[in-house]
């Protein structure tokens, strides 16, 4: 993303999705989909230019 837009700030983008601070807990699946955990009840997945939010109920 930064290669296309030098003004893109990864920390600001992460904060806009609900991530606070670093590191971001991530489950790397070894395929196209990785699961990033915002907190203990929220996970986010990026796929085909969309971000899907999964909430534990």
PDB file with SEQRES, HELIX, SHEET and CRYST1 records, atoms N, CA, C and O in Angstrom:
SEQRES   1 A   57  UNK UNK UNK UNK UNK UNK UNK UNK UNK UNK UNK UNK UNK          
SEQRES   2 A   57  UNK UNK UNK UNK UNK UNK UNK UNK UNK UNK UNK UNK UNK          
SEQRES   3 A   57  UNK UNK UNK UNK UNK UNK UNK UNK UNK UNK UNK UNK UNK          
SEQRES   4 A   57  UNK UNK UNK UNK UNK UNK UNK UNK UNK UNK UNK UNK UNK          
SEQRES   5 A   57  UNK UNK UNK UNK UNK                                          
HELIX    1 AA1 UNK A   10  UNK A   16  1                                   7    
SHEET    1 AA1 4 UNK A  25  UNK A  28  0                                        
SHEET    2 AA1 4 UNK A  34  UNK A  39 -1                                        
SHEET    3 AA1 4 UNK A  42  UNK A  47 -1                                        
SHEET    4 AA1 4 UNK A  50  UNK A  55 -1                                        
CRYST1    1.000    1.000    1.000  90.00  90.00  90.00 P 1           1          
ATOM      1  N   UNK A   1       0.826  -1.182   0.000  1.00  0.00           N  
ATOM      2  CA  UNK A   1       0.000   0.000   0.000  1.00  0.00           C  
ATOM      3  C   UNK A   1       0.873   1.250   0.000  1.00  0.00           C  
ATOM      4  O   UNK A   1       0.577   2.227  -0.688  1.00  0.00           O  
ATOM      5  N   UNK A   2       1.937   1.208   0.768  1.00  0.00           N  
ATOM      6  CA  UNK A   2       2.813   2.373   0.840  1.00  0.00           C  
ATOM      7  C   UNK A   2       3.527   2.644  -0.463  1.00  0.00           C  
ATOM      8  O   UNK A   2       3.873   3.789  -0.753  1.00  0.00           O  
ATOM      9  N   UNK A   3       3.755   1.604  -1.257  1.00  0.00           N  
ATOM     10  CA  UNK A   3       4.406   1.822  -2.547  1.00  0.00           C  
ATOM     11  C   UNK A   3       3.518   2.640  -3.467  1.00  0.00           C  
ATOM     12  O   UNK A   3       4.017   3.449  -4.249  1.00  0.00           O  
ATOM     13  N   UNK A   4       2.208   2.439  -3.384  1.00  0.00           N  
ATOM     14  CA  UNK A   4       1.262   3.159  -4.232  1.00  0.00           C  
ATOM     15  C   UNK A   4       0.971   4.559  -3.709  1.00  0.00           C  
ATOM     16  O   UNK A   4       0.724   5.472  -4.497  1.00  0.00           O  
ATOM     17  N   UNK A   5       0.996   4.741  -2.392  1.00  0.00           N  
ATOM     18  CA  UNK A   5       0.661   6.036  -1.784  1.00  0.00           C  
ATOM     19  C   UNK A   5       1.621   6.297  -0.631  1.00  0.00           C  
ATOM     20  O   UNK A   5       1.467   5.733   0.453  1.00  0.00           O  
ATOM     21  N   UNK A   6       2.605   7.146  -0.866  1.00  0.00           N  
ATOM     22  CA  UNK A   6       3.634   7.422   0.142  1.00  0.00           C  
ATOM     23  C   UNK A   6       3.049   8.054   1.404  1.00  0.00           C  
ATOM     24  O   UNK A   6       3.669   7.990   2.465  1.00  0.00           O  
ATOM     25  N   UNK A   7       1.864   8.664   1.307  1.00  0.00           N  
ATOM     26  CA  UNK A   7       1.239   9.306   2.467  1.00  0.00           C  
ATOM     27  C   UNK A   7       0.471   8.315   3.341  1.00  0.00           C  
ATOM     28  O   UNK A   7       0.023   8.670   4.431  1.00  0.00           O  
ATOM     29  N   UNK A   8       0.316   7.091   2.876  1.00  0.00           N  
ATOM     30  CA  UNK A   8      -0.421   6.082   3.655  1.00  0.00           C  
ATOM     31  C   UNK A   8       0.355   5.776   4.928  1.00  0.00           C  
ATOM     32  O   UNK A   8       1.521   5.386   4.871  1.00  0.00           O  
ATOM     33  N   UNK A   9      -0.286   5.951   6.064  1.00  0.00           N  
ATOM     34  CA  UNK A   9       0.339   5.696   7.361  1.00  0.00           C  
ATOM     35  C   UNK A   9      -0.205   4.392   7.921  1.00  0.00           C  
ATOM     36  O   UNK A   9      -1.366   4.342   8.328  1.00  0.00           O  
ATOM     37  N   UNK A  10       0.605   3.329   7.954  1.00  0.00           N  
ATOM     38  CA  UNK A  10       0.115   2.034   8.420  1.00  0.00           C  
ATOM     39  C   UNK A  10      -0.474   2.079   9.825  1.00  0.00           C  
ATOM     40  O   UNK A  10      -1.472   1.412  10.094  1.00  0.00           O  
ATOM     41  N   UNK A  11       0.129   2.856  10.725  1.00  0.00           N  
ATOM     42  CA  UNK A  11      -0.385   2.934  12.097  1.00  0.00           C  
ATOM     43  C   UNK A  11      -1.762   3.592  12.136  1.00  0.00           C  
ATOM     44  O   UNK A  11      -2.637   3.155  12.882  1.00  0.00           O  
ATOM     45  N   UNK A  12      -1.955   4.634  11.339  1.00  0.00           N  
ATOM     46  CA  UNK A  12      -3.257   5.305  11.289  1.00  0.00           C  
ATOM     47  C   UNK A  12      -4.313   4.396  10.670  1.00  0.00           C  
ATOM     48  O   UNK A  12      -5.457   4.370  11.124  1.00  0.00           O  
ATOM     49  N   UNK A  13      -3.932   3.653   9.638  1.00  0.00           N  
ATOM     50  CA  UNK A  13      -4.877   2.719   9.020  1.00  0.00           C  
ATOM     51  C   UNK A  13      -5.269   1.618   9.996  1.00  0.00           C  
ATOM     52  O   UNK A  13      -6.442   1.255  10.082  1.00  0.00           O  
ATOM     53  N   UNK A  14      -4.298   1.084  10.734  1.00  0.00           N  
ATOM     54  CA  UNK A  14      -4.593   0.047  11.728  1.00  0.00           C  
ATOM     55  C   UNK A  14      -5.507   0.591  12.816  1.00  0.00           C  
ATOM     56  O   UNK A  14      -6.444  -0.087  13.239  1.00  0.00           O  
ATOM     57  N   UNK A  15      -5.239   1.811  13.271  1.00  0.00           N  
ATOM     58  CA  UNK A  15      -6.080   2.427  14.305  1.00  0.00           C  
ATOM     59  C   UNK A  15      -7.506   2.621  13.803  1.00  0.00           C  
ATOM     60  O   UNK A  15      -8.454   2.469  14.574  1.00  0.00           O  
ATOM     61  N   UNK A  16      -7.674   2.951  12.530  1.00  0.00           N  
ATOM     62  CA  UNK A  16      -9.020   3.153  11.981  1.00  0.00           C  
ATOM     63  C   UNK A  16      -9.815   1.846  11.950  1.00  0.00           C  
ATOM     64  O   UNK A  16     -11.044   1.866  11.885  1.00  0.00           O  
ATOM     65  N   UNK A  17      -9.106   0.703  11.996  1.00  0.00           N  
ATOM     66  CA  UNK A  17      -9.771  -0.599  12.023  1.00  0.00           C  
ATOM     67  C   UNK A  17      -9.944  -1.140  13.440  1.00  0.00           C  
ATOM     68  O   UNK A  17     -10.472  -2.235  13.636  1.00  0.00           O  
ATOM     69  N   UNK A  18      -9.489  -0.355  14.434  1.00  0.00           N  
ATOM     70  CA  UNK A  18      -9.699  -0.753  15.825  1.00  0.00           C  
ATOM     71  C   UNK A  18      -8.472  -1.298  16.530  1.00  0.00           C  
ATOM     72  O   UNK A  18      -8.535  -1.605  17.721  1.00  0.00           O  
ATOM     73  N   UNK A  19      -7.358  -1.426  15.825  1.00  0.00           N  
ATOM     74  CA  UNK A  19      -6.141  -1.941  16.448  1.00  0.00           C  
ATOM     75  C   UNK A  19      -5.484  -0.850  17.275  1.00  0.00           C  
ATOM     76  O   UNK A  19      -5.381   0.294  16.832  1.00  0.00           O  
ATOM     77  N   UNK A  20      -5.042  -1.201  18.471  1.00  0.00           N  
ATOM     78  CA  UNK A  20      -4.403  -0.230  19.363  1.00  0.00           C  
ATOM     79  C   UNK A  20      -3.007  -0.730  19.705  1.00  0.00           C  
ATOM     80  O   UNK A  20      -2.851  -1.749  20.377  1.00  0.00           O  
ATOM     81  N   UNK A  21      -2.010  -0.017  19.246  1.00  0.00           N  
ATOM     82  CA  UNK A  21      -0.642  -0.369  19.584  1.00  0.00           C  
ATOM     83  C   UNK A  21      -0.109  -1.553  18.806  1.00  0.00           C  
ATOM     84  O   UNK A  21      -0.749  -2.073  17.892  1.00  0.00           O  
ATOM     85  N   UNK A  22       1.074  -1.957  19.197  1.00  0.00           N  
ATOM     86  CA  UNK A  22       1.737  -3.073  18.533  1.00  0.00           C  
ATOM     87  C   UNK A  22       2.244  -4.021  19.605  1.00  0.00           C  
ATOM     88  O   UNK A  22       2.439  -3.561  20.731  1.00  0.00           O  
ATOM     89  N   UNK A  23       2.462  -5.226  19.371  1.00  0.00           N  
ATOM     90  CA  UNK A  23       2.224  -5.931  18.108  1.00  0.00           C  
ATOM     91  C   UNK A  23       0.760  -6.314  17.933  1.00  0.00           C  
ATOM     92  O   UNK A  23      -0.015  -6.331  18.889  1.00  0.00           O  
ATOM     93  N   UNK A  24       0.407  -6.614  16.713  1.00  0.00           N  
ATOM     94  CA  UNK A  24      -0.943  -7.086  16.401  1.00  0.00           C  
ATOM     95  C   UNK A  24      -0.877  -8.604  16.356  1.00  0.00           C  
ATOM     96  O   UNK A  24      -0.078  -9.177  15.614  1.00  0.00           O  
ATOM     97  N   UNK A  25      -1.725  -9.257  17.158  1.00  0.00           N  
ATOM     98  CA  UNK A  25      -1.748 -10.719  17.177  1.00  0.00           C  
ATOM     99  C   UNK A  25      -2.348 -11.222  15.863  1.00  0.00           C  
ATOM    100  O   UNK A  25      -3.430 -10.794  15.463  1.00  0.00           O  
ATOM    101  N   UNK A  26      -1.641 -12.129  15.201  1.00  0.00           N  
ATOM    102  CA  UNK A  26      -2.056 -12.626  13.898  1.00  0.00           C  
ATOM    103  C   UNK A  26      -1.909 -14.130  13.824  1.00  0.00           C  
ATOM    104  O   UNK A  26      -0.908 -14.691  14.269  1.00  0.00           O  
ATOM    105  N   UNK A  27      -2.908 -14.775  13.262  1.00  0.00           N  
ATOM    106  CA  UNK A  27      -2.840 -16.192  12.956  1.00  0.00           C  
ATOM    107  C   UNK A  27      -2.525 -16.315  11.468  1.00  0.00           C  
ATOM    108  O   UNK A  27      -3.369 -16.009  10.626  1.00  0.00           O  
ATOM    109  N   UNK A  28      -1.318 -16.761  11.145  1.00  0.00           N  
ATOM    110  CA  UNK A  28      -0.923 -16.945   9.753  1.00  0.00           C  
ATOM    111  C   UNK A  28      -1.300 -18.355   9.324  1.00  0.00           C  
ATOM    112  O   UNK A  28      -0.803 -19.335   9.879  1.00  0.00           O  
ATOM    113  N   UNK A  29      -2.177 -18.452   8.340  1.00  0.00           N  
ATOM    114  CA  UNK A  29      -2.710 -19.746   7.929  1.00  0.00           C  
ATOM    115  C   UNK A  29      -1.855 -20.436   6.880  1.00  0.00           C  
ATOM    116  O   UNK A  29      -2.021 -21.630   6.633  1.00  0.00           O  
ATOM    117  N   UNK A  30      -0.949 -19.704   6.266  1.00  0.00           N  
ATOM    118  CA  UNK A  30      -0.129 -20.291   5.218  1.00  0.00           C  
ATOM    119  C   UNK A  30      -0.774 -20.230   3.846  1.00  0.00           C  
ATOM    120  O   UNK A  30      -0.202 -20.704   2.864  1.00  0.00           O  
ATOM    121  N   UNK A  31      -1.949 -19.655   3.775  1.00  0.00           N  
ATOM    122  CA  UNK A  31      -2.609 -19.466   2.482  1.00  0.00           C  
ATOM    123  C   UNK A  31      -2.936 -17.987   2.329  1.00  0.00           C  
ATOM    124  O   UNK A  31      -2.287 -17.145   2.950  1.00  0.00           O  
ATOM    125  N   UNK A  32      -3.896 -17.670   1.541  1.00  0.00           N  
ATOM    126  CA  UNK A  32      -4.238 -16.287   1.219  1.00  0.00           C  
ATOM    127  C   UNK A  32      -4.829 -15.519   2.408  1.00  0.00           C  
ATOM    128  O   UNK A  32      -4.794 -14.289   2.409  1.00  0.00           O  
ATOM    129  N   UNK A  33      -5.360 -16.199   3.401  1.00  0.00           N  
ATOM    130  CA  UNK A  33      -6.099 -15.548   4.478  1.00  0.00           C  
ATOM    131  C   UNK A  33      -5.322 -15.619   5.793  1.00  0.00           C  
ATOM    132  O   UNK A  33      -4.936 -16.702   6.230  1.00  0.00           O  
ATOM    133  N   UNK A  34      -5.096 -14.464   6.421  1.00  0.00           N  
ATOM    134  CA  UNK A  34      -4.544 -14.389   7.767  1.00  0.00           C  
ATOM    135  C   UNK A  34      -5.597 -13.738   8.653  1.00  0.00           C  
ATOM    136  O   UNK A  34      -6.350 -12.876   8.200  1.00  0.00           O  
ATOM    137  N   UNK A  35      -5.649 -14.148   9.913  1.00  0.00           N  
ATOM    138  CA  UNK A  35      -6.631 -13.624  10.853  1.00  0.00           C  
ATOM    139  C   UNK A  35      -5.901 -12.739  11.849  1.00  0.00           C  
ATOM    140  O   UNK A  35      -4.967 -13.183  12.517  1.00  0.00           O  
ATOM    141  N   UNK A  36      -6.333 -11.473  11.948  1.00  0.00           N  
ATOM    142  CA  UNK A  36      -5.720 -10.491  12.845  1.00  0.00           C  
ATOM    143  C   UNK A  36      -6.684 -10.214  13.988  1.00  0.00           C  
ATOM    144  O   UNK A  36      -7.856  -9.913  13.759  1.00  0.00           O  
ATOM    145  N   UNK A  37      -6.193 -10.315  15.216  1.00  0.00           N  
ATOM    146  CA  UNK A  37      -7.052 -10.170  16.390  1.00  0.00           C  
ATOM    147  C   UNK A  37      -6.957  -8.757  16.956  1.00  0.00           C  
ATOM    148  O   UNK A  37      -5.890  -8.317  17.382  1.00  0.00           O  
ATOM    149  N   UNK A  38      -8.093  -8.051  16.954  1.00  0.00           N  
ATOM    150  CA  UNK A  38      -8.177  -6.700  17.510  1.00  0.00           C  
ATOM    151  C   UNK A  38      -8.148  -6.782  19.031  1.00  0.00           C  
ATOM    152  O   UNK A  38      -7.433  -6.030  19.692  1.00  0.00           O  
ATOM    153  N   UNK A  39      -8.939  -7.710  19.576  1.00  0.00           N  
ATOM    154  CA  UNK A  39      -8.991  -7.956  21.019  1.00  0.00           C  
ATOM    155  C   UNK A  39      -9.443  -9.394  21.229  1.00  0.00           C  
ATOM    156  O   UNK A  39      -9.453 -10.184  20.284  1.00  0.00           O  
ATOM    157  N   UNK A  40      -9.812  -9.740  22.447  1.00  0.00           N  
ATOM    158  CA  UNK A  40     -10.184 -11.130  22.741  1.00  0.00           C  
ATOM    159  C   UNK A  40     -11.480 -11.583  22.076  1.00  0.00           C  
ATOM    160  O   UNK A  40     -11.731 -12.784  21.986  1.00  0.00           O  
ATOM    161  N   UNK A  41     -12.299 -10.660  21.615  1.00  0.00           N  
ATOM    162  CA  UNK A  41     -13.588 -11.032  21.024  1.00  0.00           C  
ATOM    163  C   UNK A  41     -13.760 -10.578  19.578  1.00  0.00           C  
ATOM    164  O   UNK A  41     -14.824 -10.777  18.992  1.00  0.00           O  
ATOM    165  N   UNK A  42     -12.732  -9.973  18.999  1.00  0.00           N  
ATOM    166  CA  UNK A  42     -12.857  -9.435  17.642  1.00  0.00           C  
ATOM    167  C   UNK A  42     -11.665  -9.846  16.790  1.00  0.00           C  
ATOM    168  O   UNK A  42     -10.513  -9.687  17.191  1.00  0.00           O  
ATOM    169  N   UNK A  43     -11.960 -10.376  15.610  1.00  0.00           N  
ATOM    170  CA  UNK A  43     -10.919 -10.718  14.638  1.00  0.00           C  
ATOM    171  C   UNK A  43     -11.273 -10.060  13.313  1.00  0.00           C  
ATOM    172  O   UNK A  43     -12.446  -9.850  13.004  1.00  0.00           O  
ATOM    173  N   UNK A  44     -10.248  -9.739  12.537  1.00  0.00           N  
ATOM    174  CA  UNK A  44     -10.473  -9.142  11.224  1.00  0.00           C  
ATOM    175  C   UNK A  44      -9.662  -9.896  10.185  1.00  0.00           C  
ATOM    176  O   UNK A  44      -8.532 -10.320  10.426  1.00  0.00           O  
ATOM    177  N   UNK A  45     -10.288 -10.050   9.003  1.00  0.00           N  
ATOM    178  CA  UNK A  45      -9.684 -10.774   7.898  1.00  0.00           C  
ATOM    179  C   UNK A  45      -9.787  -9.900   6.663  1.00  0.00           C  
ATOM    180  O   UNK A  45     -10.858  -9.372   6.366  1.00  0.00           O  
ATOM    181  N   UNK A  46      -8.691  -9.739   5.941  1.00  0.00           N  
ATOM    182  CA  UNK A  46      -8.712  -9.010   4.678  1.00  0.00           C  
ATOM    183  C   UNK A  46      -8.766  -9.988   3.525  1.00  0.00           C  
ATOM    184  O   UNK A  46      -7.953 -10.909   3.453  1.00  0.00           O  
ATOM    185  N   UNK A  47      -9.716  -9.800   2.622  1.00  0.00           N  
ATOM    186  CA  UNK A  47      -9.863 -10.687   1.477  1.00  0.00           C  
ATOM    187  C   UNK A  47     -10.470  -9.922   0.313  1.00  0.00           C  
ATOM    188  O   UNK A  47     -11.530  -9.312   0.452  1.00  0.00           O  
ATOM    189  N   UNK A  48      -9.808  -9.952  -0.823  1.00  0.00           N  
ATOM    190  CA  UNK A  48     -10.299  -9.313  -2.050  1.00  0.00           C  
ATOM    191  C   UNK A  48     -10.670  -7.849  -1.839  1.00  0.00           C  
ATOM    192  O   UNK A  48     -11.745  -7.410  -2.248  1.00  0.00           O  
ATOM    193  N   UNK A  49      -9.778  -7.098  -1.201  1.00  0.00           N  
ATOM    194  CA  UNK A  49      -9.944  -5.660  -0.959  1.00  0.00           C  
ATOM    195  C   UNK A  49     -11.086  -5.314  -0.012  1.00  0.00           C  
ATOM    196  O   UNK A  49     -11.585  -4.190  -0.034  1.00  0.00           O  
ATOM    197  N   UNK A  50     -11.502  -6.259   0.814  1.00  0.00           N  
ATOM    198  CA  UNK A  50     -12.501  -6.017   1.848  1.00  0.00           C  
ATOM    199  C   UNK A  50     -11.930  -6.455   3.182  1.00  0.00           C  
ATOM    200  O   UNK A  50     -11.093  -7.356   3.234  1.00  0.00           O  
ATOM    201  N   UNK A  51     -12.373  -5.826   4.267  1.00  0.00           N  
ATOM    202  CA  UNK A  51     -12.005  -6.246   5.609  1.00  0.00           C  
ATOM    203  C   UNK A  51     -13.265  -6.785   6.275  1.00  0.00           C  
ATOM    204  O   UNK A  51     -14.262  -6.076   6.413  1.00  0.00           O  
ATOM    205  N   UNK A  52     -13.207  -8.043   6.683  1.00  0.00           N  
ATOM    206  CA  UNK A  52     -14.335  -8.687   7.350  1.00  0.00           C  
ATOM    207  C   UNK A  52     -14.055  -8.714   8.845  1.00  0.00           C  
ATOM    208  O   UNK A  52     -12.973  -9.120   9.269  1.00  0.00           O  
ATOM    209  N   UNK A  53     -15.023  -8.285   9.643  1.00  0.00           N  
ATOM    210  CA  UNK A  53     -14.900  -8.268  11.086  1.00  0.00           C  
ATOM    211  C   UNK A  53     -15.724  -9.412  11.662  1.00  0.00           C  
ATOM    212  O   UNK A  53     -16.916  -9.540  11.386  1.00  0.00           O  
ATOM    213  N   UNK A  54     -15.065 -10.238  12.466  1.00  0.00           N  
ATOM    214  CA  UNK A  54     -15.724 -11.364  13.122  1.00  0.00           C  
ATOM    215  C   UNK A  54     -15.800 -11.083  14.606  1.00  0.00           C  
ATOM    216  O   UNK A  54     -14.779 -10.807  15.236  1.00  0.00           O  
ATOM    217  N   UNK A  55     -17.006 -11.149  15.183  1.00  0.00           N  
ATOM    218  CA  UNK A  55     -17.210 -10.879  16.607  1.00  0.00           C  
ATOM    219  C   UNK A  55     -17.683 -12.137  17.316  1.00  0.00           C  
ATOM    220  O   UNK A  55     -18.579 -12.833  16.839  1.00  0.00           O  
ATOM    221  N   UNK A  56     -17.073 -12.423  18.461  1.00  0.00           N  
ATOM    222  CA  UNK A  56     -17.509 -13.543  19.270  1.00  0.00           C  
ATOM    223  C   UNK A  56     -18.760 -13.132  20.028  1.00  0.00           C  
ATOM    224  O   UNK A  56     -18.819 -12.032  20.577  1.00  0.00           O  
ATOM    225  N   UNK A  57     -19.748 -13.993  20.064  1.00  0.00           N  
ATOM    226  CA  UNK A  57     -20.990 -13.692  20.774  1.00  0.00           C  
ATOM    227  C   UNK A  57     -21.075 -14.509  22.022  1.00  0.00           C  
ATOM    228  O   UNK A  57     -22.050 -14.401  22.765  1.00  0.00           O  
TER     229      UNK A  57                                                      
END                                                                             
